[in-house]
Amino acid sequence: MSVFELMKKRCSVREFTDQPVEEEKLIRILEAARVAPSAANRQPWHFIVLRNQALKEQVSSHWGAKAPVIIVICGDHISSWHRKDGKDHCDIDAAIAVDHMTLMITELELGSCWVCAFNNIRTAEVLDLPEQLEPIALLPLGYPAEFSDPDRHDSQRKPLEDIVSWDGYKKG
Ligand SMILES: Cc1cc2nc3c(=O)[nH]c(=O)nc-3n(C[C@H](O)[C@H](O)[C@H](O)COP(=O)(O)O)c2cc1C
């Protein structure tokens, strides 16, 4: 499968079968995050893998807790690179790592969905995180019980002419 085919195959999966996820597959997914680029190569992240049902329910009050696994992506705001104007690149770095993982998850015939609508303060408390570690996203994952049409992007994404300008910004 080409990279573009893999990108189009990836979709948000919110329903999972009960089939457990093999540990080797979890390691492959975490390796995909490990090799992700980050600003100044700071790698300001930590990944917490939850398989324990009680813990999953404490961090994810909705459908996410039904996934066999939830990866909690945490950003380290002390080790992340800050530009001279102070901009913290932690969220950007974390997003790249998540994207690497979602593509690997797809390649492994698993499904997942980004979740940013969660209680990050409660999650930090439940996981007893140090102050500089922020839970940025959850990635519930497992074997998919639902599938999306890989051609849905034709109707569900903005066309290139609406999102690209050449040789300078042109108002729409
Ligand atoms: C940064 C980010 C945060 C998201 N947060 C949530 C979320 O909290 N809950 C949810 O159900 N989906 C969430 N999504 C999934 C998006 O709704 C989904 O990616 C988008 O509708 C496109 O659909 P697709 O992933 O199937 O292509 C999030 C996606 C991104 C990239």
The ligand as an SDF file (V2000), in Angstrom:
LIG
                    3D

 31 33  0  0  0  0  0  0  0  0999 V2000
   -6.9330   17.0630   16.9790 C   0  0  0  0  0  0  0  0  0  0  0  0
   -8.1640   16.2000   16.8140 C   0  0  0  0  0  0  0  0  0  0  0  0
   -9.0560   16.0600   17.8510 C   0  0  0  0  0  0  0  0  0  0  0  0
  -10.1660   15.2210   17.7440 C   0  0  0  0  0  0  0  0  0  0  0  0
  -10.9720   15.0330   18.8330 N   0  0  0  0  0  0  0  0  0  0  0  0
  -12.0240   14.1700   18.7240 C   0  0  0  0  0  0  0  0  0  0  0  0
  -12.8250   13.8930   19.8700 C   0  0  0  0  0  0  0  0  0  0  0  0
  -12.6000   14.4040   20.9560 O   0  0  0  0  0  0  0  0  0  0  0  0
  -13.8600   13.0230   19.7270 N   0  0  0  0  0  0  0  0  0  0  0  0
  -14.1350   12.4060   18.5260 C   0  0  0  0  0  0  0  0  0  0  0  0
  -15.0850   11.6100   18.4600 O   0  0  0  0  0  0  0  0  0  0  0  0
  -13.3720   12.6510   17.4250 N   0  0  0  0  0  0  0  0  0  0  0  0
  -12.3340   13.5040   17.4980 C   0  0  0  0  0  0  0  0  0  0  0  0
  -11.5340   13.7400   16.3990 N   0  0  0  0  0  0  0  0  0  0  0  0
  -11.8150   13.0360   15.1230 C   0  0  0  0  0  0  0  0  0  0  0  0
  -12.3300   13.9860   14.0340 C   0  0  0  0  0  0  0  0  0  0  0  0
  -13.6690   14.3100   14.2680 O   0  0  0  0  0  0  0  0  0  0  0  0
  -12.1320   13.2750   12.6630 C   0  0  0  0  0  0  0  0  0  0  0  0
  -10.7580   13.0640   12.4510 O   0  0  0  0  0  0  0  0  0  0  0  0
  -12.6710   14.1120   11.5140 C   0  0  0  0  0  0  0  0  0  0  0  0
  -14.0860   14.2310   11.6000 O   0  0  0  0  0  0  0  0  0  0  0  0
  -12.3300   13.4830   10.1500 C   0  0  0  0  0  0  0  0  0  0  0  0
  -12.8160   12.1560   10.0660 O   0  0  0  0  0  0  0  0  0  0  0  0
  -11.8230   10.9300    9.7690 P   0  0  0  0  0  0  0  0  0  0  0  0
  -10.8020   10.8910   10.8760 O   0  0  0  0  0  0  0  0  0  0  0  0
  -12.6890    9.6920    9.7700 O   0  0  0  0  0  0  0  0  0  0  0  0
  -11.1790   11.1600    8.4290 O   0  0  0  0  0  0  0  0  0  0  0  0
  -10.4270   14.5600   16.4980 C   0  0  0  0  0  0  0  0  0  0  0  0
   -9.5250   14.7180   15.4470 C   0  0  0  0  0  0  0  0  0  0  0  0
   -8.3960   15.5080   15.6060 C   0  0  0  0  0  0  0  0  0  0  0  0
   -7.4080   15.5950   14.4650 C   0  0  0  0  0  0  0  0  0  0  0  0
  1  2  1  0
  2  3  1  0
  2 30  2  0
  3  4  2  0
  4  5  1  0
  4 28  1  0
  5  6  2  0
  6  7  1  0
  6 13  1  0
  7  8  2  0
  7  9  1  0
  9 10  1  0
 10 11  2  0
 10 12  1  0
 12 13  2  0
 13 14  1  0
 14 15  1  0
 14 28  1  0
 15 16  1  0
 16 17  1  0
 16 18  1  0
 18 19  1  0
 18 20  1  0
 20 21  1  0
 20 22  1  0
 22 23  1  0
 23 24  1  0
 24 25  2  0
 24 26  1  0
 24 27  1  0
 28 29  2  0
 29 30  1  0
 30 31  1  0
M  END
$$$$
